[in-house]
């Protein structure tokens, strides 16, 4: 057996998504011109000749059609535009990651609080969080207590996270998944705000008494 060494191996380039020019095997094609206009069904030789005269490529865009549909265009520019569209689509696609946080059956309160703070940071950033609680040895007999501990952690994060299902066993670990909570839109004013707006109006009514009524009030008092 020959020794190949540790150098880089040859990686063949990816196959083209479309057949172009003389790689098209169909005897005739339905041809579309460079401007997008329909030329009609022509022999493959004539289609290639038209593409060469336009200094462009003949690209098979619908191989399963009868006959195949081909278009005269700049294939390099076409591939660049397709790659750009795919990149933009990937950027627009919302991607969420799942952050794993692990607890132990005997994890103390301080460590649990630190894990809760981490989970809160992840959830506010839009990531999902999965808590895993490991059981060791005889701790498997206390699954109910472990489930209670996970539910308490979920309750502590209810303002920023929504629990997806109940805690369940995965081998010797119990897991529960939290998703970012949807923010509720604020509607209307609070009671304190509405009260603050009405108070000045009442005071103004009390203060703005007609001056002509003052003597009558004084005489009645006397």
ABEGO torsion letter per residue (X at the ends): XBBAEABBBBBBBBBBABBBEAABABABBBBBBAAGBBAEBBBAAAAAAAAAAAGBBBBBABAABOBBBBBBBBAAAAAAAAAAAAAAAAAABBBBBBBBBBBBAABBAAAAAAAAAAAAAAAAAGBBBBBBBBBBEAAAAAAAAAAAAAAAAAAAAAAABBBBEBBBBBEABBBBBBBBBBBBBBBEBBAAAAAAAAAAAAAAAAABBBAAAAAAAAAAAX
